[in-house]
Structure formats: C-alpha cells, structure tokens
Amino acid sequence: MGIKDKMIGEQSDMLEMAVRICRGYLHGPWKKITSNDIIFKRISGGLSNYLFHVKLQKGNAEPNEVLLRFYGQTHGEHALESLITDSVIFTLLSERRLGPKLHGIFPGGRIEEYIPARPLKTIELSDPQLTLLIADKMAAIHSMNVPINKEPCWLWNTINRWLQTIDENSFTSKPVNSFEDRLSKYDLHCEAKWLRNHLLKIRSPVVFCHNDMQEGNILMREDENLQNLVLIDFEYCSYNYRAFDIANHFLEWTVDYTTPEHPNFTVNRQNYPSQEQQALIAVTAGFY
C-alpha cells in the first residue's frame, strides 16, 4: 500500500470514529448521523493532539458544528498527570464561559465548541476597548479556585528545565555571534536566582494564571462583537505569581509571531505599554 492509500485509509477510519463519537455524545440530529451527513475536516495534528472540525450537512441543531480533540501521546506518569490537569482546567473554564464550551469527554479525547473566529493581531492588544476586556478576563481567571497544586511550581520547573537544556548543549560548537553564542555569555542561573528572590520580595499573590496570554490565544468571533472574546490554549495554566501573568502579557505587546522568516517572530520594544496603559490593565486585572 502506498503512502497516499494509507492516508486515505486512516482518514476513513477517523471519519467513522467521529461519527460514532458524535452520535453517542451529542443530541438531536446528531443521534442518527452517518458519514454522509457531516463535513469532516482535519485542522491540525501532532504528538500531543489531533483536531478535527465536524459539521452537520443539514439542519439547525445546537451545536451545529463541533471540534473533536483526540489526545496524542499520553505515555508516562507526567503525561497522564498533565492530561488530567488539562481536562479539569478546561471543564472549569468552560463552566465559567472563559473558554470554549465542553460538549463531552470520551476515552482518548473530548468534544469542544467550534468557534468561527480569528486570533487577535499583536497590534490589537493595545486597542483601548480590547485591552480592558482582556484584563477583565485575566482577572476572572485569577479569581478561580482550581483543584490543582497551588504552589507556584510551574514557573521554577519551567525555568530549571530550560536551564538544563542550555547546560546540556553548552559544549557544542556555536557560530560566533549566533543566538546560542550570545546566550552562553549570560549567567542565566544567577538571573533565575535573582528573579526568584525578587518575586518573593514584592509579595505578588499566587493565583491561578493563564501564563500565555498572547494574541494567538485570544479569539474574536467572526461577528467581530468585542464582547465575544474567547481564551484558548490552557496547557500552561497553573498557580503562579499574578505579577508574572500581567508582566508576561505586557511583553506580548512587543512580539509578532507572524514573521515567515527564521526565527519566525520579531520584537518591537516601542510597543511595550506605557505606564498609563500598564496601570489601567493592572487595576482592571485586580493588581491594585
């Protein structure tokens, strides 16, 4: 069997699986669908997740279209723990209407609300109306009580993991003035220690944080109703210092991830929010 035939076979298997899942977990017209009654399209796929858009050919059901998420590699204790945590967080955010609606959980994946929307553009983060709406959603997330580890471990574990990666590659040859070469000239272990001491001194409260509030994770529905912003991608959510979540969002104002050339992002420090903008966001997000 050729590669093309194999791909067609796999697509057919996934289609039949999608039909069975939607028939079992959704209501109304979904209960009697066959493969001929739906439009089935793969959106993305990788080691962690496979996403499919499923839409009814006819009818006005609610929902009329859904997103099927199949979990990828879930081997190992850490992967299983992350999967359970992600499911809990997604469910709670769905109930509070801070993220996509959860339609069902099945062995190996879940059925989510399909959102006809677009991600915000970097420049839109500084739009006065959007700025306050984003800060308001951030405040709602920070006020949540989520049944996971409430120590700010995620930040330090992530930093330590990155430092270990750098250390493991410190003996490889680096072109002069390359990113790797410039990175090796900094004492990052010392900087991480300073950051930890600094965060302890400012006494920023530890709250439930998104940790990745960048424009690609903030969707605006196709009707362009500013009140319809939806947050997605909660894989980095954890308890963390509130100051980190707000400061990280400030930095995202300066980064554009749509650059086609390597390293596929550009930084414009002139776009960093002014002191007046920072204060407005911080107040709305409950910092003061």
C-alpha positions in Angstrom: 0.0 0.0 0.0 1.4 3.4 -0.9 1.6 6.4 1.4 -1.4 8.1 -0.2 -3.6 5.0 0.1 -2.6 4.6 3.8 -3.5 8.3 4.5 -6.9 7.8 2.8 -7.5 4.7 4.9 -6.6 6.5 8.1 -8.9 9.4 7.2 -11.7 6.9 6.6 -11.2 5.3 10.0 -11.1 8.7 11.7 -14.3 9.7 9.9 -16.2 6.5 11.1 -14.8 7.1 14.7 -16.0 10.7 14.6 -19.5 9.6 13.5 -19.7 7.1 16.4 -18.5 9.6 19.0 -20.8 12.4 17.9 -23.7 10.0 17.7 -23.1 8.8 21.2 -22.3 12.1 22.9 -24.4 14.8 21.1 -28.2 15.2 20.9 -30.9 15.9 18.3 -29.9 15.3 14.6 -26.5 14.0 15.7 -28.1 10.8 17.1 -28.8 9.5 13.7 -25.9 10.7 11.5 -23.9 8.7 9.1 -20.7 9.6 7.4 -22.8 11.2 4.6 -24.4 13.6 7.0 -21.3 15.5 8.1 -18.5 17.6 6.8 -15.3 16.3 8.3 -12.0 18.2 8.1 -8.7 17.8 9.9 -7.5 21.1 11.3 -4.1 20.1 12.8 -2.3 17.2 14.3 0.9 16.5 16.2 2.4 14.4 19.0 0.0 15.9 21.6 -3.3 16.5 19.9 -5.3 15.8 16.7 -8.0 18.3 15.9 -11.0 17.7 13.6 -13.8 20.0 12.6 -17.2 18.2 12.3 -20.2 20.0 10.9 -23.7 18.8 10.0 -24.6 18.9 6.3 -28.2 19.9 7.0 -30.3 21.1 9.9 -30.1 23.7 12.6 -29.0 21.8 15.6 -27.3 23.3 18.6 -24.5 22.8 18.3 -24.4 22.6 14.5 -20.6 22.1 14.4 -18.0 20.8 16.9 -14.3 20.4 17.4 -13.1 16.8 18.1 -9.8 16.7 20.0 -8.0 13.3 20.1 -5.2 13.1 22.6 -1.8 12.0 21.2 1.0 10.5 23.2 -0.1 10.0 26.8 2.6 7.6 28.0 4.3 8.2 31.3 3.2 9.5 34.6 3.9 13.1 33.8 1.9 13.0 30.5 -1.1 11.4 32.3 -1.0 13.9 35.1 -0.8 16.8 32.6 -3.8 15.3 30.7 -5.9 15.1 33.8 -5.0 18.6 34.9 -5.8 20.0 31.4 -9.2 18.3 31.4 -10.1 19.7 34.8 -9.0 23.2 33.9 -10.8 23.1 30.5 -14.0 22.0 32.2 -13.9 24.7 34.8 -13.1 27.4 32.3 -16.0 26.1 30.1 -18.4 26.3 33.0 -17.4 29.9 33.7 -17.6 30.8 29.9 -14.0 31.9 29.9 -13.1 29.3 27.2 -14.8 27.1 24.6 -17.8 25.1 25.7 -17.3 21.5 26.6 -19.8 19.2 24.9 -18.4 15.8 26.0 -15.4 13.8 27.2 -14.8 10.4 25.7 -11.9 7.9 26.2 -9.0 9.4 24.3 -10.3 12.9 23.7 -13.1 15.4 24.1 -15.8 17.3 22.1 -15.4 21.1 22.2 -17.3 24.1 20.9 -16.1 25.0 17.5 -15.6 28.7 17.4 -15.7 30.5 14.0 -13.2 33.1 15.0 -9.8 34.6 14.3 -6.9 35.2 16.7 -6.2 38.8 17.6 -3.3 40.6 15.9 -0.4 41.9 18.0 -1.3 45.5 17.4 -4.9 44.8 18.6 -3.6 44.1 22.1 -3.2 47.9 22.6 -6.7 48.7 21.4 -8.3 50.6 24.4 -11.5 48.5 24.3 -9.8 45.2 23.8 -7.2 46.0 26.4 -9.8 46.3 29.2 -11.8 43.2 28.0 -8.6 41.1 28.1 -7.7 42.4 31.5 -11.2 41.7 32.7 -10.9 38.1 31.5 -7.5 37.8 33.2 -9.0 39.0 36.5 -11.7 36.3 36.1 -9.1 33.6 35.7 -7.1 34.9 38.6 -10.1 34.7 40.9 -10.7 31.0 40.1 -10.2 28.3 42.7 -8.9 25.3 40.8 -8.3 21.9 42.5 -4.7 21.5 41.4 -1.3 22.1 43.2 -1.4 25.7 44.4 2.3 26.2 44.8 4.0 28.3 42.1 6.0 25.3 40.9 5.3 25.7 37.2 7.5 28.8 36.8 10.5 27.4 38.6 10.2 23.9 37.0 10.0 25.5 33.5 13.0 27.8 34.1 15.0 24.9 35.5 14.1 22.7 32.6 15.2 25.4 30.1 18.5 25.9 32.1 19.2 22.2 31.9 18.6 22.2 28.2 21.1 25.1 27.8 23.6 23.3 30.0 23.4 20.1 28.1 24.2 21.9 24.9 26.9 24.2 26.3 29.7 22.2 24.9 28.6 22.1 21.3 30.3 24.4 18.9 28.4 27.7 18.3 28.9 30.1 15.4 30.3 33.4 16.6 27.6 35.9 17.5 24.9 33.3 16.9 21.9 33.2 19.3 23.5 30.3 21.1 26.8 32.0 21.4 25.2 35.2 22.8 23.1 33.2 25.2 26.2 31.4 26.6 27.7 34.8 27.7 24.9 35.3 30.3 24.9 33.8 33.8 21.3 32.6 33.5 21.4 30.5 36.7 22.3 33.8 38.6 19.4 35.6 36.8 17.0 32.9 37.7 18.0 33.1 41.3 17.6 36.9 41.2 14.1 36.6 39.7 13.1 34.2 42.5 14.3 36.5 45.2 12.7 39.5 43.5 9.3 37.8 43.2 9.4 36.8 46.9 10.2 40.4 47.9 7.3 42.1 46.0 4.9 39.7 47.6 2.8 39.2 44.5 -0.1 36.9 45.4 -0.1 33.4 43.9 -3.3 32.9 41.9 -4.5 30.7 39.1 -2.8 32.1 35.9 -3.1 31.5 32.1 0.7 32.1 31.7 0.4 32.5 27.9 -1.9 35.5 27.3 -0.7 36.3 23.9 -2.7 37.4 20.9 -2.8 33.9 19.3 -4.6 32.6 22.3 -7.3 35.3 22.3 -10.0 34.7 19.7 -12.5 37.2 18.3 -15.7 35.6 16.9 -16.5 36.2 13.3 -19.3 38.6 14.2 -16.5 41.0 15.5 -18.5 41.6 18.7 -15.9 42.9 21.1 -17.7 41.2 24.0 -17.2 37.8 22.4 -13.5 37.4 23.1 -12.7 33.7 23.9 -9.5 32.4 25.5 -7.9 29.2 24.3 -4.8 27.0 24.9 -4.7 26.4 28.6 -1.8 24.0 28.5 0.4 26.4 30.6 -2.2 27.2 33.1 -1.1 26.8 36.7 -0.9 28.6 40.0 1.7 31.3 39.6 2.6 34.9 40.7 -0.1 37.3 39.5 2.6 39.8 38.6 4.1 37.2 36.2 0.9 36.8 34.2 0.4 40.5 33.9 4.0 41.3 33.0 4.1 38.4 30.5 1.1 39.9 28.8 2.8 43.3 28.6 5.7 41.6 26.8 3.4 40.0 24.3 2.5 43.5 23.1 6.1 43.7 21.6 6.2 40.3 19.9 4.8 39.5 16.4 4.7 35.7 15.7 3.6 36.0 12.1 7.1 36.6 10.6 7.6 34.0 7.8 11.4 34.1 8.1 13.5 32.4 10.8 13.2 32.8 13.8 9.5 33.4 12.9 9.0 36.3 15.2 10.0 39.9 15.6 10.3 42.2 18.6 9.4 45.8 18.7 10.1 47.2 22.1 8.4 50.5 21.2 5.1 48.7 21.5 5.5 48.0 25.2 2.6 49.5 27.1 3.1 53.0 28.6 2.9 53.5 32.3 -0.7 54.8 31.9 -1.7 51.6 29.9 0.1 49.4 32.5 -1.8 51.0 35.4 -5.1 50.7 33.6 -4.6 47.0 32.8 -3.2 46.2 36.3 -6.2 47.9 38.0 -8.7 46.1 35.8 -6.9 42.8 36.4 -7.1 43.3 40.1 -3.4 44.1 40.7 -4.1 47.1 42.9 
